[in-house]
Amino acid sequence: MPVGGLNPEAVFNQYRIGGKHVWLPNKDSSFHHKLYGIPGGSKFLDEKDHVVPPLREILSLIAEGDMILSLSAPERLKKDSSLSMKQRERALKRIEVGIP
């Protein structure tokens, strides 16, 4: 099973065994890559600010399993807040913002 990035399979395995916490990518995020001049990285939203399909699947699993979605790095909060608003549509009950 691949690790890192947006990985619905890893979240499904957490869900299946009763895991309660899912962290979105930090060092694998496109924000982190852009900040440090590294190409690539996991994008949460597409060009039209729609949640990308792998993340949509992850968010559905989080909502279904009543898991906690963790976002990191306060400098990303502005961009992630648009993501957080979209999560209300997906019935996520718990979102945590922390500093890694």
Biopython code that builds the backbone (N, CA, C, O; Angstrom):
import numpy as np
from Bio.PDB.StructureBuilder import StructureBuilder

atoms = [
    (1, "MET", "N", (0.847, -1.174, 0.000)),
    (1, "MET", "CA", (0.000, 0.000, 0.000)),
    (1, "MET", "C", (0.893, 1.239, 0.000)),
    (1, "MET", "O", (1.812, 1.340, 0.813)),
    (2, "PRO", "N", (0.630, 2.188, -0.911)),
    (2, "PRO", "CA", (1.423, 3.418, -0.926)),
    (2, "PRO", "C", (1.148, 4.269, 0.314)),
    (2, "PRO", "O", (0.070, 4.200, 0.903)),
    (3, "VAL", "N", (2.129, 5.060, 0.693)),
    (3, "VAL", "CA", (1.958, 5.975, 1.826)),
    (3, "VAL", "C", (2.204, 7.399, 1.359)),
    (3, "VAL", "O", (2.838, 7.623, 0.328)),
    (4, "GLY", "N", (1.698, 8.360, 2.125)),
    (4, "GLY", "CA", (1.898, 9.766, 1.796)),
    (4, "GLY", "C", (0.847, 10.268, 0.835)),
    (4, "GLY", "O", (0.133, 9.490, 0.201)),
    (5, "GLY", "N", (0.764, 11.583, 0.737)),
    (5, "GLY", "CA", (-0.200, 12.190, -0.162)),
    (5, "GLY", "C", (-1.631, 11.956, 0.283)),
    (5, "GLY", "O", (-1.886, 11.693, 1.458)),
    (6, "LEU", "N", (-2.554, 12.051, -0.644)),
    (6, "LEU", "CA", (-3.971, 11.779, -0.371)),
    (6, "LEU", "C", (-4.200, 10.304, -0.658)),
    (6, "LEU", "O", (-4.172, 9.889, -1.817)),
    (7, "ASN", "N", (-4.424, 9.512, 0.376)),
    (7, "ASN", "CA", (-4.437, 8.067, 0.246)),
    (7, "ASN", "C", (-5.733, 7.474, 0.806)),
    (7, "ASN", "O", (-5.784, 7.100, 1.977)),
    (8, "PRO", "N", (-6.785, 7.384, -0.024)),
    (8, "PRO", "CA", (-8.049, 6.827, 0.451)),
    (8, "PRO", "C", (-7.920, 5.410, 1.006)),
    (8, "PRO", "O", (-8.633, 5.044, 1.941)),
    (9, "GLU", "N", (-7.016, 4.610, 0.435)),
    (9, "GLU", "CA", (-6.841, 3.229, 0.906)),
    (9, "GLU", "C", (-6.339, 3.193, 2.350)),
    (9, "GLU", "O", (-6.803, 2.378, 3.147)),
    (10, "ALA", "N", (-5.404, 4.063, 2.685)),
    (10, "ALA", "CA", (-4.895, 4.132, 4.058)),
    (10, "ALA", "C", (-5.996, 4.575, 5.016)),
    (10, "ALA", "O", (-6.110, 4.045, 6.121)),
    (11, "VAL", "N", (-6.805, 5.544, 4.598)),
    (11, "VAL", "CA", (-7.906, 6.016, 5.444)),
    (11, "VAL", "C", (-8.951, 4.918, 5.610)),
    (11, "VAL", "O", (-9.508, 4.755, 6.695)),
    (12, "PHE", "N", (-9.221, 4.164, 4.547)),
    (12, "PHE", "CA", (-10.165, 3.056, 4.649)),
    (12, "PHE", "C", (-9.679, 2.030, 5.664)),
    (12, "PHE", "O", (-10.471, 1.517, 6.454)),
    (13, "ASN", "N", (-8.386, 1.728, 5.650)),
    (13, "ASN", "CA", (-7.847, 0.772, 6.624)),
    (13, "ASN", "C", (-7.979, 1.301, 8.046)),
    (13, "ASN", "O", (-8.294, 0.539, 8.960)),
    (14, "GLN", "N", (-7.744, 2.585, 8.242)),
    (14, "GLN", "CA", (-7.962, 3.205, 9.558)),
    (14, "GLN", "C", (-9.426, 3.089, 9.967)),
    (14, "GLN", "O", (-9.740, 2.713, 11.096)),
    (15, "TYR", "N", (-10.299, 3.409, 9.051)),
    (15, "TYR", "CA", (-11.747, 3.330, 9.281)),
    (15, "TYR", "C", (-12.145, 1.908, 9.693)),
    (15, "TYR", "O", (-12.890, 1.706, 10.651)),
    (16, "ARG", "N", (-11.630, 0.939, 8.947)),
    (16, "ARG", "CA", (-11.979, -0.463, 9.167)),
    (16, "ARG", "C", (-11.577, -0.969, 10.553)),
    (16, "ARG", "O", (-12.278, -1.788, 11.147)),
    (17, "ILE", "N", (-10.447, -0.479, 11.063)),
    (17, "ILE", "CA", (-9.989, -0.952, 12.377)),
    (17, "ILE", "C", (-10.422, -0.029, 13.518)),
    (17, "ILE", "O", (-10.013, -0.214, 14.665)),
    (18, "GLY", "N", (-11.249, 0.960, 13.195)),
    (18, "GLY", "CA", (-11.774, 1.841, 14.242)),
    (18, "GLY", "C", (-10.933, 3.060, 14.528)),
    (18, "GLY", "O", (-11.100, 3.691, 15.572)),
    (19, "GLY", "N", (-10.016, 3.416, 13.613)),
    (19, "GLY", "CA", (-9.205, 4.621, 13.793)),
    (19, "GLY", "C", (-10.086, 5.859, 13.906)),
    (19, "GLY", "O", (-11.184, 5.894, 13.351)),
    (20, "LYS", "N", (-9.616, 6.858, 14.612)),
    (20, "LYS", "CA", (-10.437, 8.050, 14.849)),
    (20, "LYS", "C", (-9.800, 9.356, 14.408)),
    (20, "LYS", "O", (-10.410, 10.412, 14.569)),
    (21, "HIS", "N", (-8.590, 9.319, 13.856)),
    (21, "HIS", "CA", (-7.904, 10.562, 13.520)),
    (21, "HIS", "C", (-7.281, 10.439, 12.135)),
    (21, "HIS", "O", (-6.580, 9.465, 11.858)),
    (22, "VAL", "N", (-7.526, 11.413, 11.264)),
    (22, "VAL", "CA", (-6.927, 11.428, 9.928)),
    (22, "VAL", "C", (-6.269, 12.785, 9.717)),
    (22, "VAL", "O", (-6.921, 13.823, 9.826)),
    (23, "TRP", "N", (-4.980, 12.769, 9.417)),
    (23, "TRP", "CA", (-4.232, 13.987, 9.151)),
    (23, "TRP", "C", (-4.090, 14.155, 7.654)),
    (23, "TRP", "O", (-3.695, 13.222, 6.955)),
    (24, "LEU", "N", (-4.408, 15.336, 7.158)),
    (24, "LEU", "CA", (-4.158, 15.615, 5.750)),
    (24, "LEU", "C", (-2.659, 15.838, 5.560)),
    (24, "LEU", "O", (-1.955, 16.183, 6.509)),
    (25, "PRO", "N", (-2.171, 15.641, 4.333)),
    (25, "PRO", "CA", (-0.731, 15.784, 4.093)),
    (25, "PRO", "C", (-0.218, 17.154, 4.508)),
    (25, "PRO", "O", (-0.876, 18.176, 4.309)),
    (26, "ASN", "N", (0.964, 17.146, 5.083)),
    (26, "ASN", "CA", (1.627, 18.384, 5.442)),
    (26, "ASN", "C", (2.818, 18.573, 4.497)),
    (26, "ASN", "O", (2.796, 19.452, 3.636)),
    (27, "LYS", "N", (3.852, 17.749, 4.662)),
    (27, "LYS", "CA", (5.024, 17.883, 3.789)),
    (27, "LYS", "C", (4.732, 17.439, 2.365)),
    (27, "LYS", "O", (5.438, 17.838, 1.439)),
    (28, "ASP", "N", (3.707, 16.622, 2.173)),
    (28, "ASP", "CA", (3.339, 16.195, 0.824)),
    (28, "ASP", "C", (2.367, 17.163, 0.161)),
    (28, "ASP", "O", (2.016, 16.973, -1.004)),
    (29, "SER", "N", (1.925, 18.192, 0.872)),
    (29, "SER", "CA", (0.921, 19.103, 0.305)),
    (29, "SER", "C", (1.553, 20.024, -0.740)),
    (29, "SER", "O", (2.742, 20.338, -0.671)),
    (30, "SER", "N", (0.746, 20.447, -1.698)),
    (30, "SER", "CA", (1.239, 21.379, -2.710)),
    (30, "SER", "C", (1.637, 22.702, -2.069)),
    (30, "SER", "O", (2.542, 23.377, -2.559)),
    (31, "PHE", "N", (0.972, 23.082, -0.979)),
    (31, "PHE", "CA", (1.327, 24.318, -0.274)),
    (31, "PHE", "C", (2.767, 24.236, 0.236)),
    (31, "PHE", "O", (3.553, 25.160, 0.025)),
    (32, "HIS", "N", (3.112, 23.144, 0.901)),
    (32, "HIS", "CA", (4.460, 22.956, 1.440)),
    (32, "HIS", "C", (5.485, 22.955, 0.294)),
    (32, "HIS", "O", (6.535, 23.591, 0.385)),
    (33, "HIS", "N", (5.165, 22.240, -0.762)),
    (33, "HIS", "CA", (6.079, 22.184, -1.905)),
    (33, "HIS", "C", (6.300, 23.573, -2.495)),
    (33, "HIS", "O", (7.433, 23.956, -2.788)),
    (34, "LYS", "N", (5.224, 24.318, -2.665)),
    (34, "LYS", "CA", (5.331, 25.675, -3.227)),
    (34, "LYS", "C", (6.149, 26.572, -2.298)),
    (34, "LYS", "O", (6.984, 27.348, -2.762)),
    (35, "LEU", "N", (5.916, 26.470, -1.001)),
    (35, "LEU", "CA", (6.618, 27.282, -0.013)),
    (35, "LEU", "C", (8.128, 27.069, -0.087)),
    (35, "LEU", "O", (8.899, 28.013, 0.083)),
    (36, "TYR", "N", (8.551, 25.827, -0.340)),
    (36, "TYR", "CA", (9.968, 25.490, -0.360)),
    (36, "TYR", "C", (10.534, 25.317, -1.769)),
    (36, "TYR", "O", (11.646, 24.815, -1.933)),
    (37, "GLY", "N", (9.773, 25.732, -2.789)),
    (37, "GLY", "CA", (10.265, 25.675, -4.154)),
    (37, "GLY", "C", (10.413, 24.269, -4.711)),
    (37, "GLY", "O", (11.236, 24.032, -5.596)),
    (38, "ILE", "N", (9.622, 23.339, -4.199)),
    (38, "ILE", "CA", (9.656, 21.953, -4.664)),
    (38, "ILE", "C", (8.459, 21.744, -5.588)),
    (38, "ILE", "O", (7.342, 22.113, -5.226)),
    (39, "PRO", "N", (8.660, 21.166, -6.765)),
    (39, "PRO", "CA", (7.513, 20.947, -7.655)),
    (39, "PRO", "C", (6.584, 19.844, -7.137)),
    (39, "PRO", "O", (7.010, 18.947, -6.410)),
    (40, "GLY", "N", (5.321, 19.928, -7.521)),
    (40, "GLY", "CA", (4.361, 18.864, -7.200)),
    (40, "GLY", "C", (3.681, 19.051, -5.866)),
    (40, "GLY", "O", (3.515, 20.172, -5.384)),
    (41, "GLY", "N", (3.291, 17.937, -5.277)),
    (41, "GLY", "CA", (2.591, 17.939, -3.998)),
    (41, "GLY", "C", (1.124, 17.634, -4.162)),
    (41, "GLY", "O", (0.568, 17.772, -5.252)),
    (42, "SER", "N", (0.494, 17.217, -3.076)),
    (42, "SER", "CA", (-0.931, 16.868, -3.084)),
    (42, "SER", "C", (-1.783, 18.124, -3.049)),
    (42, "SER", "O", (-1.606, 18.989, -2.191)),
    (43, "LYS", "N", (-2.710, 18.212, -3.992)),
    (43, "LYS", "CA", (-3.637, 19.348, -4.016)),
    (43, "LYS", "C", (-4.966, 18.901, -3.429)),
    (43, "LYS", "O", (-5.454, 17.811, -3.730)),
    (44, "PHE", "N", (-5.546, 19.744, -2.595)),
    (44, "PHE", "CA", (-6.837, 19.450, -1.971)),
    (44, "PHE", "C", (-7.994, 19.920, -2.841)),
    (44, "PHE", "O", (-9.055, 19.298, -2.885)),
    (45, "LEU", "N", (-7.764, 21.044, -3.540)),
    (45, "LEU", "CA", (-8.809, 21.640, -4.366)),
    (45, "LEU", "C", (-8.297, 21.765, -5.792)),
    (45, "LEU", "O", (-7.103, 21.968, -6.014)),
    (46, "ASP", "N", (-9.201, 21.645, -6.757)),
    (46, "ASP", "CA", (-8.803, 21.813, -8.146)),
    (46, "ASP", "C", (-8.837, 23.301, -8.514)),
    (46, "ASP", "O", (-9.033, 24.158, -7.652)),
    (47, "GLU", "N", (-8.648, 23.591, -9.787)),
    (47, "GLU", "CA", (-8.599, 24.975, -10.267)),
    (47, "GLU", "C", (-9.901, 25.731, -10.002)),
    (47, "GLU", "O", (-9.900, 26.958, -9.904)),
    (48, "LYS", "N", (-10.998, 25.007, -9.887)),
    (48, "LYS", "CA", (-12.305, 25.635, -9.649)),
    (48, "LYS", "C", (-12.693, 25.594, -8.167)),
    (48, "LYS", "O", (-13.850, 25.835, -7.820)),
    (49, "ASP", "N", (-11.735, 25.292, -7.302)),
    (49, "ASP", "CA", (-11.949, 25.182, -5.854)),
    (49, "ASP", "C", (-12.922, 24.066, -5.479)),
    (49, "ASP", "O", (-13.615, 24.162, -4.467)),
    (50, "HIS", "N", (-12.977, 23.015, -6.285)),
    (50, "HIS", "CA", (-13.750, 21.819, -5.940)),
    (50, "HIS", "C", (-12.805, 20.821, -5.278)),
    (50, "HIS", "O", (-11.636, 20.727, -5.651)),
    (51, "VAL", "N", (-13.304, 20.086, -4.309)),
    (51, "VAL", "CA", (-12.501, 19.069, -3.636)),
    (51, "VAL", "C", (-12.117, 17.997, -4.660)),
    (51, "VAL", "O", (-12.967, 17.514, -5.408)),
    (52, "VAL", "N", (-10.820, 17.625, -4.688)),
    (52, "VAL", "CA", (-10.347, 16.621, -5.647)),
    (52, "VAL", "C", (-10.910, 15.241, -5.271)),
    (52, "VAL", "O", (-11.155, 14.979, -4.093)),
    (53, "PRO", "N", (-11.118, 14.352, -6.266)),
    (53, "PRO", "CA", (-11.755, 13.052, -6.009)),
    (53, "PRO", "C", (-11.144, 12.209, -4.886)),
    (53, "PRO", "O", (-11.905, 11.668, -4.083)),
    (54, "PRO", "N", (-9.799, 12.061, -4.776)),
    (54, "PRO", "CA", (-9.286, 11.241, -3.668)),
    (54, "PRO", "C", (-9.665, 11.823, -2.298)),
    (54, "PRO", "O", (-9.979, 11.084, -1.365)),
    (55, "LEU", "N", (-9.631, 13.144, -2.196)),
    (55, "LEU", "CA", (-10.000, 13.777, -0.928)),
    (55, "LEU", "C", (-11.492, 13.629, -0.660)),
    (55, "LEU", "O", (-11.906, 13.465, 0.488)),
    (56, "ARG", "N", (-12.295, 13.687, -1.710)),
    (56, "ARG", "CA", (-13.742, 13.490, -1.547)),
    (56, "ARG", "C", (-14.015, 12.113, -0.928)),
    (56, "ARG", "O", (-14.851, 11.976, -0.035)),
    (57, "GLU", "N", (-13.297, 11.101, -1.418)),
    (57, "GLU", "CA", (-13.441, 9.741, -0.875)),
    (57, "GLU", "C", (-12.979, 9.682, 0.584)),
    (57, "GLU", "O", (-13.631, 9.062, 1.424)),
    (58, "ILE", "N", (-11.861, 10.326, 0.872)),
    (58, "ILE", "CA", (-11.339, 10.377, 2.242)),
    (58, "ILE", "C", (-12.342, 11.049, 3.169)),
    (58, "ILE", "O", (-12.597, 10.556, 4.268)),
    (59, "LEU", "N", (-12.908, 12.161, 2.741)),
    (59, "LEU", "CA", (-13.855, 12.902, 3.577)),
    (59, "LEU", "C", (-15.124, 12.098, 3.832)),
    (59, "LEU", "O", (-15.704, 12.176, 4.916)),
    (60, "SER", "N", (-15.550, 11.337, 2.852)),
    (60, "SER", "CA", (-16.721, 10.477, 3.049)),
    (60, "SER", "C", (-16.444, 9.422, 4.111)),
    (60, "SER", "O", (-17.293, 9.147, 4.960)),
    (61, "LEU", "N", (-15.246, 8.829, 4.062)),
    (61, "LEU", "CA", (-14.868, 7.831, 5.071)),
    (61, "LEU", "C", (-14.776, 8.458, 6.459)),
    (61, "LEU", "O", (-15.212, 7.863, 7.445)),
    (62, "ILE", "N", (-14.209, 9.656, 6.532)),
    (62, "ILE", "CA", (-14.091, 10.354, 7.815)),
    (62, "ILE", "C", (-15.480, 10.622, 8.393)),
    (62, "ILE", "O", (-15.722, 10.398, 9.579)),
    (63, "ALA", "N", (-16.386, 11.103, 7.545)),
    (63, "ALA", "CA", (-17.749, 11.400, 8.008)),
    (63, "ALA", "C", (-18.456, 10.119, 8.451)),
    (63, "ALA", "O", (-19.084, 10.085, 9.509)),
    (64, "GLU", "N", (-18.350, 9.073, 7.643)),
    (64, "GLU", "CA", (-19.027, 7.818, 7.958)),
    (64, "GLU", "C", (-18.492, 7.188, 9.243)),
    (64, "GLU", "O", (-19.252, 6.610, 10.021)),
    (65, "GLY", "N", (-17.184, 7.303, 9.460)),
    (65, "GLY", "CA", (-16.568, 6.720, 10.649)),
    (65, "GLY", "C", (-16.519, 7.648, 11.841)),
    (65, "GLY", "O", (-15.940, 7.299, 12.870)),
    (66, "ASP", "N", (-17.118, 8.835, 11.725)),
    (66, "ASP", "CA", (-17.093, 9.845, 12.786)),
    (66, "ASP", "C", (-15.661, 10.078, 13.272)),
    (66, "ASP", "O", (-15.392, 10.133, 14.472)),
    (67, "MET", "N", (-14.760, 10.211, 12.308)),
    (67, "MET", "CA", (-13.350, 10.424, 12.602)),
    (67, "MET", "C", (-13.059, 11.924, 12.687)),
    (67, "MET", "O", (-13.898, 12.749, 12.327)),
    (68, "ILE", "N", (-11.877, 12.262, 13.161)),
    (68, "ILE", "CA", (-11.441, 13.654, 13.268)),
    (68, "ILE", "C", (-10.559, 13.982, 12.064)),
    (68, "ILE", "O", (-9.600, 13.263, 11.786)),
    (69, "LEU", "N", (-10.873, 15.055, 11.354)),
    (69, "LEU", "CA", (-10.050, 15.545, 10.260)),
    (69, "LEU", "C", (-9.083, 16.574, 10.828)),
    (69, "LEU", "O", (-9.509, 17.561, 11.427)),
    (70, "SER", "N", (-7.784, 16.352, 10.644)),
    (70, "SER", "CA", (-6.775, 17.292, 11.135)),
    (70, "SER", "C", (-6.122, 18.032, 9.990)),
    (70, "SER", "O", (-5.629, 17.431, 9.035)),
    (71, "LEU", "N", (-6.130, 19.351, 10.105)),
    (71, "LEU", "CA", (-5.435, 20.233, 9.175)),
    (71, "LEU", "C", (-4.240, 20.794, 9.935)),
    (71, "LEU", "O", (-4.281, 20.899, 11.160)),
    (72, "SER", "N", (-3.174, 21.155, 9.217)),
    (72, "SER", "CA", (-1.997, 21.659, 9.923)),
    (72, "SER", "C", (-1.495, 22.956, 9.312)),
    (72, "SER", "O", (-1.867, 23.334, 8.201)),
    (73, "ALA", "N", (-0.649, 23.617, 10.063)),
    (73, "ALA", "CA", (0.047, 24.836, 9.676)),
    (73, "ALA", "C", (-0.891, 26.036, 9.555)),
    (73, "ALA", "O", (-1.694, 26.114, 8.625)),
    (74, "PRO", "N", (-0.781, 26.970, 10.501)),
    (74, "PRO", "CA", (-1.683, 28.121, 10.518)),
    (74, "PRO", "C", (-1.606, 28.983, 9.267)),
    (74, "PRO", "O", (-2.592, 29.630, 8.913)),
    (75, "GLU", "N", (-0.447, 29.011, 8.579)),
    (75, "GLU", "CA", (-0.357, 29.828, 7.375)),
    (75, "GLU", "C", (-1.225, 29.264, 6.252)),
    (75, "GLU", "O", (-1.519, 29.967, 5.285)),
    (76, "ARG", "N", (-1.638, 28.000, 6.371)),
    (76, "ARG", "CA", (-2.533, 27.394, 5.390)),
    (76, "ARG", "C", (-3.987, 27.593, 5.752)),
    (76, "ARG", "O", (-4.871, 27.254, 4.965)),
    (77, "LEU", "N", (-4.253, 28.133, 6.919)),
    (77, "LEU", "CA", (-5.620, 28.197, 7.420)),
    (77, "LEU", "C", (-6.557, 28.925, 6.460)),
    (77, "LEU", "O", (-7.707, 28.518, 6.291)),
    (78, "LYS", "N", (-6.079, 29.993, 5.831)),
    (78, "LYS", "CA", (-6.958, 30.724, 4.916)),
    (78, "LYS", "C", (-7.416, 29.815, 3.780)),
    (78, "LYS", "O", (-8.609, 29.767, 3.477)),
    (79, "LYS", "N", (-6.503, 29.101, 3.153)),
    (79, "LYS", "CA", (-6.862, 28.187, 2.065)),
    (79, "LYS", "C", (-7.667, 27.015, 2.624)),
    (79, "LYS", "O", (-8.665, 26.604, 2.031)),
    (80, "ASP", "N", (-7.232, 26.478, 3.770)),
    (80, "ASP", "CA", (-7.926, 25.340, 4.361)),
    (80, "ASP", "C", (-9.298, 25.724, 4.872)),
    (80, "ASP", "O", (-10.173, 24.866, 4.986)),
    (81, "SER", "N", (-9.511, 27.011, 5.187)),
    (81, "SER", "CA", (-10.834, 27.398, 5.671)),
    (81, "SER", "C", (-11.868, 27.226, 4.569)),
    (81, "SER", "O", (-13.024, 26.910, 4.849)),
    (82, "SER", "N", (-11.460, 27.431, 3.303)),
    (82, "SER", "CA", (-12.407, 27.148, 2.225)),
    (82, "SER", "C", (-12.666, 25.658, 2.155)),
    (82, "SER", "O", (-13.778, 25.231, 1.845)),
    (83, "LEU", "N", (-11.649, 24.868, 2.440)),
    (83, "LEU", "CA", (-11.817, 23.413, 2.513)),
    (83, "LEU", "C", (-12.715, 23.066, 3.692)),
    (83, "LEU", "O", (-13.596, 22.214, 3.572)),
    (84, "SER", "N", (-12.501, 23.713, 4.821)),
    (84, "SER", "CA", (-13.327, 23.452, 5.997)),
    (84, "SER", "C", (-14.790, 23.758, 5.730)),
    (84, "SER", "O", (-15.672, 23.022, 6.172)),
    (85, "MET", "N", (-15.050, 24.836, 5.013)),
    (85, "MET", "CA", (-16.437, 25.170, 4.685)),
    (85, "MET", "C", (-17.060, 24.065, 3.839)),
    (85, "MET", "O", (-18.229, 23.726, 4.022)),
    (86, "LYS", "N", (-16.293, 23.510, 2.924)),
    (86, "LYS", "CA", (-16.804, 22.443, 2.076)),
    (86, "LYS", "C", (-17.098, 21.187, 2.895)),
    (86, "LYS", "O", (-17.946, 20.381, 2.510)),
    (87, "GLN", "N", (-16.405, 21.017, 4.018)),
    (87, "GLN", "CA", (-16.603, 19.820, 4.817)),
    (87, "GLN", "C", (-17.954, 19.810, 5.520)),
    (87, "GLN", "O", (-18.509, 18.750, 5.808)),
    (88, "ARG", "N", (-18.464, 20.975, 5.787)),
    (88, "ARG", "CA", (-19.788, 21.035, 6.408)),
    (88, "ARG", "C", (-20.819, 20.379, 5.515)),
    (88, "ARG", "O", (-21.793, 19.795, 5.991)),
    (89, "GLU", "N", (-20.593, 20.482, 4.204)),
    (89, "GLU", "CA", (-21.484, 19.835, 3.250)),
    (89, "GLU", "C", (-21.369, 18.318, 3.346)),
    (89, "GLU", "O", (-22.310, 17.610, 2.986)),
    (90, "ARG", "N", (-20.249, 17.808, 3.820)),
    (90, "ARG", "CA", (-19.995, 16.377, 3.872)),
    (90, "ARG", "C", (-20.291, 15.800, 5.257)),
    (90, "ARG", "O", (-19.986, 14.636, 5.516)),
    (91, "ALA", "N", (-20.868, 16.579, 6.130)),
    (91, "ALA", "CA", (-21.294, 16.133, 7.456)),
    (91, "ALA", "C", (-20.135, 15.732, 8.370)),
    (91, "ALA", "O", (-20.280, 14.831, 9.196)),
    (92, "LEU", "N", (-18.996, 16.391, 8.225)),
    (92, "LEU", "CA", (-17.913, 16.139, 9.171)),
    (92, "LEU", "C", (-18.248, 16.858, 10.468)),
    (92, "LEU", "O", (-18.631, 18.028, 10.466)),
    (93, "LYS", "N", (-18.100, 16.157, 11.552)),
    (93, "LYS", "CA", (-18.453, 16.742, 12.842)),
    (93, "LYS", "C", (-17.257, 17.334, 13.562)),
    (93, "LYS", "O", (-17.407, 18.249, 14.371)),
    (94, "ARG", "N", (-16.045, 16.807, 13.267)),
    (94, "ARG", "CA", (-14.881, 17.246, 14.031)),
    (94, "ARG", "C", (-13.718, 17.580, 13.108)),
    (94, "ARG", "O", (-13.253, 16.742, 12.336)),
    (95, "ILE", "N", (-13.256, 18.829, 13.206)),
    (95, "ILE", "CA", (-12.105, 19.285, 12.442)),
    (95, "ILE", "C", (-11.144, 19.926, 13.428)),
    (95, "ILE", "O", (-11.544, 20.762, 14.238)),
    (96, "GLU", "N", (-9.871, 19.533, 13.360)),
    (96, "GLU", "CA", (-8.838, 20.053, 14.252)),
    (96, "GLU", "C", (-7.795, 20.787, 13.407)),
    (96, "GLU", "O", (-7.388, 20.293, 12.356)),
    (97, "VAL", "N", (-7.370, 21.944, 13.857)),
    (97, "VAL", "CA", (-6.275, 22.663, 13.202)),
    (97, "VAL", "C", (-5.135, 22.746, 14.195)),
    (97, "VAL", "O", (-5.304, 23.236, 15.311)),
    (98, "GLY", "N", (-3.975, 22.264, 13.784)),
    (98, "GLY", "CA", (-2.815, 22.254, 14.690)),
    (98, "GLY", "C", (-1.565, 22.649, 13.969)),
    (98, "GLY", "O", (-1.565, 22.834, 12.752)),
    (99, "ILE", "N", (-0.498, 22.778, 14.716)),
    (99, "ILE", "CA", (0.810, 23.107, 14.158)),
    (99, "ILE", "C", (1.679, 21.862, 14.319)),
    (99, "ILE", "O", (1.908, 21.402, 15.438)),
    (100, "PRO", "N", (2.168, 21.312, 13.194)),
    (100, "PRO", "CA", (2.961, 20.080, 13.290)),
    (100, "PRO", "C", (4.301, 20.315, 13.933)),
    (100, "PRO", "O", (5.085, 19.379, 14.087)),
]
sb = StructureBuilder()
sb.init_structure("model")
sb.init_model(0)
sb.init_chain("A")
sb.init_seg("    ")
for serial, (resi, resn, name, xyz) in enumerate(atoms, 1):
    if name == "N":
        sb.init_residue(resn, " ", resi, " ")
    sb.init_atom(name, np.array(xyz, "f"), 0.0, 1.0, " ", f" {name:<3s}", serial, name[0])
structure = sb.get_structure()
